[in-house]
Amino acid sequence: MARRHMERHLVHRIGWLRAAVLGANDGIVSTASLLVGVAAAAQGRTEILLAGVAGLTAGAFSMAAGEYVSVSSQADTERADLDRERRELVDQPAFEREELASLYAARGLELELARKVADQLMAHDALGAHARDELGISEITTARPIQAAVTSALTFSAGAAVPLVVALVTPKALIVPVVSAAAIVVLGVLGAIGARTGGALAWKPVARVIFWGALALAATAGVGALFGVSA
């Protein structure tokens, strides 16, 4: 008996994984940088924690709004293209059939075979065939604004909570080095988790997030120390 070959592909995770990784990394980097900058400016613990809470709250809403608006724009464009394609299928079906066949021929099929494939696919789901093969729109890549907004807000909050909790339990004199070190470690862990979830090698994502996180922390610490005023 023939064995069924089951393949597990990870590309279906692209939509929420991108938003989750972006949200968590941004939450850690922005909040840790804010805490480090305020602490380096020689502010008191209350001011440091207040800045962290404000950064978490503002950042979560900003991420949600930004993701929703940007992904909604993508969804609007997809709908407009699909509406245009739907009208063209009604007004000029022969042209649309040749257009689809030419796409398959360009990928290596003989023209007659490409026309037969186009005929069969259009008979089954004409709009779906054109959406997938002409416009590049599929179930995997379809824009989901609410999913992106909620994912980004939740993961940003979770990421931002890490340096905030570390700052809460760390002596004020050690907030800058301890929060920085904790943020770098967690960024590395998240980079590895994101790579594993997406099926990629871990070292490149880990190196990327650590580099940019360290750069942001160093920059804000420098600004805080340069312009800080003792409380």
PEGIBEL-V740970 format. One line per field, one symbol per residue. phi: phi as a letter, one per 30 degrees, with the letter a starting at -180 (. if undefined). psi: psi as a letter, one per 40 degrees, with the letter a starting at -180 (. if undefined). A space follows every 10 residues. Layout:
# PEGIBEL-V740970
phi = ???
psi = ???
This chain:
# PEGIBEL-V740970
phi = .dcdcccccc dddeeddddd dddddddddd dddddddddd diddeddddd dddddddddd dddddddddd dddddddddd dddddddddd dbdddddddd dddddddkdd eddddddddd ddddaddddd ddcccicbdd cedbededdd dddddddddd ddddddddcc eedcdddddd dddddddddd ddddddddic ddddeddddd dddddddddd ddddddcdbd d
psi = hhhhhhhhie deeddddddd dddddddddd dddddddddd efiidddddd dddddddddd dddddddddd dddddddddd dddddddddd dgdddddddd ddddddeeii dddddddddd ddddgddddd ddddefhidd ehhgdddddd dddddddddd ddddddddeh ideedddddd dddddddddd dddddddefi iddddddddd dddddddddd ddddddeihh .
